[in-house]
Amino acid sequence: MATILYFNYSFFCYLFEEDEKKYEKDEKKYEEEEKQYINKIVKQKKSFLVKYVHNWHEIEPRLILNET
């Protein structure tokens, strides 16, 4: 009985370690994807701000008209 329990315990430890390795790989992959997504959003916001500042004389009157 003790042998069976030990085998089950060691087998589950092995499964847990394999699962943990897979999770670490997936976690790194998701972190990279998240960084890329954040960089993409930041670039979009920067380009929007640059366009906004560049065309402020065209955009601002429209915004004022839309608010009233």
Backbone hydrogen bonds, N-H to C=O, Kabsch-Sander energy under -0.5 kcal/mol:
donor,donor_aa,acceptor,acceptor_aa,energy
5,L,1,M,-2.5
6,Y,2,A,-2.6
7,F,3,T,-2.5
8,N,4,I,-2.7
9,Y,5,L,-2.7
10,S,6,Y,-2.9
11,F,7,F,-2.6
12,F,8,N,-2.6
13,C,9,Y,-2.2
14,Y,10,S,-2.2
15,L,11,F,-2.4
16,F,12,F,-2.5
17,E,13,C,-2.6
18,E,14,Y,-2.4
19,D,15,L,-2.6
20,E,16,F,-2.5
21,K,17,E,-2.2
22,K,18,E,-2.2
23,Y,19,D,-2.5
24,E,20,E,-2.4
25,K,21,K,-2.1
26,D,22,K,-2.6
27,E,23,Y,-2.9
28,K,24,E,-2.2
29,K,25,K,-2.1
30,Y,26,D,-2.8
31,E,27,E,-2.4
32,E,28,K,-2.2
33,E,29,K,-2.3
34,E,30,Y,-2.6
35,K,31,E,-2.4
36,Q,32,E,-2.5
37,Y,33,E,-2.4
38,I,34,E,-2.7
39,N,35,K,-2.7
40,K,36,Q,-2.3
41,I,37,Y,-2.4
42,V,38,I,-2.8
43,K,39,N,-2.6
44,Q,40,K,-2.2
45,K,41,I,-2.6
46,K,42,V,-2.8
47,S,43,K,-2.6
48,F,44,Q,-2.3
49,L,45,K,-2.8
50,V,46,K,-2.7
51,K,47,S,-2.3
52,Y,48,F,-2.9
53,V,49,L,-3.0
54,H,50,V,-2.5
55,N,51,K,-2.4
56,W,53,V,-1.0
58,E,55,N,-1.3
59,I,55,N,-2.5
60,E,56,W,-2.5
62,R,58,E,-0.6
63,L,59,I,-2.0
64,I,60,E,-2.4
65,L,61,P,-2.3
66,N,62,R,-2.2
67,E,63,L,-1.7
68,T,64,I,-1.3
